[in-house]
């Protein structure tokens, strides 16, 4: 297996909805251990040797969770965690070589989601990591025969989109897409799943169809409110 390098993703294909983990640790052995283990467990992994490299990675990529070492040269893990928790909702899983309560309390006061002392058992880390991701997964909304998006209502059974008394013309493919989103409102749907329901099976075709659909349901299609892109996962429909 080709190992990921600092701030680059694994080249081996994984599902669009595979969770993306940023591992930040100055110990190369631990970085490579975690990258190999998590990749084998179905995670996309990016590794960084210090806080600066981690910040560079986060400027260009979206992550579901960051695994962060406390003690690193330059900016410490606690400092980076403090900044992340003050500016984003990204879950933070901290690793430390010190098992003392003072560091754990300090990390928890910053809002760190998990704390694990080194040396650790990879299976324990995996269980804790999955628990973090489960806590961050939105609960599915109940599917409804009527999906409301601002002034618009999509009637699922008859496949009709209306704005008040005005009926908005949909292509058969646009109708199918809206029905798929209506079945999982508030939940991301991977591009390959949307493509599998299309005769072409093309993910590129899905992107084109999504853009056309946005022109019909969004006030500003270039800045969508309802039909949004979820980086690395696909698309999601937010409803009222």
HUMO-V576064 format. One record per residue. N is the residue number from 1. RES is the residue in one letter. PHI is phi in whole degrees, 0 to 359 (* if undefined). Layout:
BEGIN
n res phi
N RES PHI
N RES PHI
END
This chain:
BEGIN
n res phi
1 X *
2 X 282
3 X 283
4 X 289
5 X 263
6 X 307
7 X 57
8 X 232
9 X 275
10 X 297
11 X 277
12 X 293
13 X 297
14 X 229
15 X 303
16 X 302
17 X 266
18 X 296
19 X 297
20 X 252
21 X 249
22 X 258
23 X 256
24 X 240
25 X 201
26 X 281
27 X 272
28 X 300
29 X 298
30 X 291
31 X 302
32 X 289
33 X 300
34 X 293
35 X 299
36 X 294
37 X 294
38 X 291
39 X 299
40 X 296
41 X 269
42 X 97
43 X 262
44 X 278
45 X 231
46 X 240
47 X 242
48 X 217
49 X 273
50 X 202
51 X 296
52 X 297
53 X 294
54 X 296
55 X 297
56 X 297
57 X 296
58 X 289
59 X 288
60 X 247
61 X 227
62 X 258
63 X 237
64 X 267
65 X 196
66 X 241
67 X 260
68 X 229
69 X 284
70 X 287
71 X 263
72 X 219
73 X 294
74 X 76
75 X 292
76 X 284
77 X 297
78 X 296
79 X 296
80 X 295
81 X 299
82 X 301
83 X 292
84 X 298
85 X 287
86 X 272
87 X 237
88 X 207
89 X 255
90 X 297
91 X 296
92 X 238
93 X 247
94 X 262
95 X 246
96 X 216
97 X 276
98 X 255
99 X 262
100 X 294
101 X 292
102 X 298
103 X 294
104 X 297
105 X 298
106 X 299
107 X 294
108 X 295
109 X 295
110 X 281
111 X 96
112 X 301
113 X 278
114 X 213
115 X 218
116 X 222
117 X 274
118 X 273
119 X 288
120 X 233
121 X 271
122 X 308
123 X 293
124 X 293
125 X 301
126 X 297
127 X 298
128 X 294
129 X 296
130 X 296
131 X 295
132 X 300
133 X 294
134 X 295
135 X 296
136 X 271
137 X 274
138 X 294
139 X 288
140 X 298
141 X 278
142 X 291
143 X 292
144 X 226
145 X 283
146 X 237
147 X 247
148 X 257
149 X 226
150 X 64
151 X 278
152 X 264
153 X 229
154 X 254
155 X 269
156 X 297
157 X 300
158 X 262
159 X 64
160 X 247
161 X 250
162 X 227
163 X 240
164 X 62
165 X 274
166 X 271
167 X 267
168 X 260
169 X 291
170 X 239
171 X 284
172 X 299
173 X 291
174 X 297
175 X 297
176 X 296
177 X 297
178 X 297
179 X 294
180 X 298
181 X 294
182 X 295
183 X 286
184 X 225
185 X 297
186 X 77
187 X 238
188 X 294
189 X 240
190 X 295
191 X 300
192 X 292
193 X 290
194 X 295
195 X 290
196 X 294
197 X 268
198 X 252
199 X 299
200 X 282
201 X 66
202 X 261
203 X 292
204 X 297
205 X 297
206 X 300
207 X 301
208 X 295
209 X 293
210 X 297
211 X 298
212 X 293
213 X 295
214 X 300
215 X 296
216 X 264
217 X 244
218 X 255
219 X 293
220 X 235
221 X 302
222 X 283
223 X 225
224 X 294
225 X 258
226 X 265
227 X 259
228 X 249
229 X 274
230 X 251
231 X 303
232 X 79
233 X 235
234 X 149
235 X 225
236 X 220
237 X 253
238 X 267
239 X 241
240 X 276
END
